Amino acid sequence: MATITLDIGGTKIASAIFLPDGSMMFNRKRLLKGRTGHEVGKLAADILAKLLTVARKSRIRIDGVGVCIPGIVYSQTNRVWAPNIPGWDNYPLYEELRCVTPPETNIYIDSDRTCYMYGEMWQGAAKDCHSAVFIAVETGIGAGIIIDGHVLHGASDIIGATGWMAL
């Protein structure tokens, strides 16, 4: 089984299919080119639909879709807030992606800082660790925090968003 990933940033969407051993196939990058709100959601859904078609034609079974966003995923509603994408304030990204995904395929959306941490625990410097912190310094500053194998989300799902802290 394989996983489709979408890394949505403030300027681009990177995507790929990952096999269970970590090998990457069919990776692509699309620039947002000034798209906002629903246009970005539609682009993400179009990219996902194309990767699902490629997987089907290549006889690769997809069991999940992982999406990281540069902001907050509200765990109660699956809606997202991303300050670098205008129009993504309580945006229904999950619903947008569900429209192009088979019902048996799981969709997971989380903050980029948490997804980075998962990647490090799976194939990187935090492999075989149960607790770790990943600090990302990019357009913003964020920290993915995992304690005893569990992601910390905190109040309002904002934990680790160190660049947004008021000091």
Summary of the structure (lengths in Angstrom):
residues: 167
radius of gyration: 15.5
end to end distance: 45.2
largest distance: 52.1
contacts: 500
relative contact order: 0.15
helix: 27%
strand: 36%
